[in-house]
């Protein structure tokens, strides 16, 4: 499962701006995983499969997503039904822009996880890219109801708002983002990301005053965040 993740921020009119970037899968190729692999491929092949999974995980953790994908996808065909393997495959495919295949593997991992929602932002973003907006809505609802880590919920919110913006419903996207905390006790990076998206949506919908207010709020916390200073300059601040 993912421990935490972040979201790229740029112009929210672009799909890639809502990409969730997995930081570190918390799963490991432990004895339980190894036992599951042995039960599927047999003792003779299990060592080789475990080594391939470990190599894929190492490549993924070092940001070599194409390499991780090249290693792990064939393993999923040989050793289907191991949650951790499908998760690495899904996240590697996601990071290399193969939305349909990524969604397939993340769905398999989701089914094997017993109800985990930690990868919902990435899965929802795949469906957003595929214009499966009904699935984005479904995953966002599940994520809100499960209330996992606040940063993960923030990512889901950003993807949900992005899907609405894709459909041209900027006001609905704004309403989703207006649920963010304006004055948290401690400002964290995911708050800045949410504020940025809200400010951008205000700008795109023509509410320059609110856009300037939220970009200014971000700048006061972190002047170097994304392109906030440039956005403020464009807005005459």
Protein Blocks (a to p, Z undefined) as FASTA:
>chain_A
ZZbdcdddddfkbmklmpccdfbdcbdcdfklmmmmmmmnojklmmmmmmmmmmmmmmmm
nopamlmmmmmmmmmmmmghifklmmmmmmmmmmnopaklmmmmmmmmmmmnoopaklmm
mmmmmmmmnopaklmmmmmmmmmmnopafklmmmmmmmmmmmmmmnopamlmmmmmmmpc
fbdfbdcfklmmmmmmmmmmmmmnopaklmmmmmmmmmmmommgcjlmmmmmmnoZZ
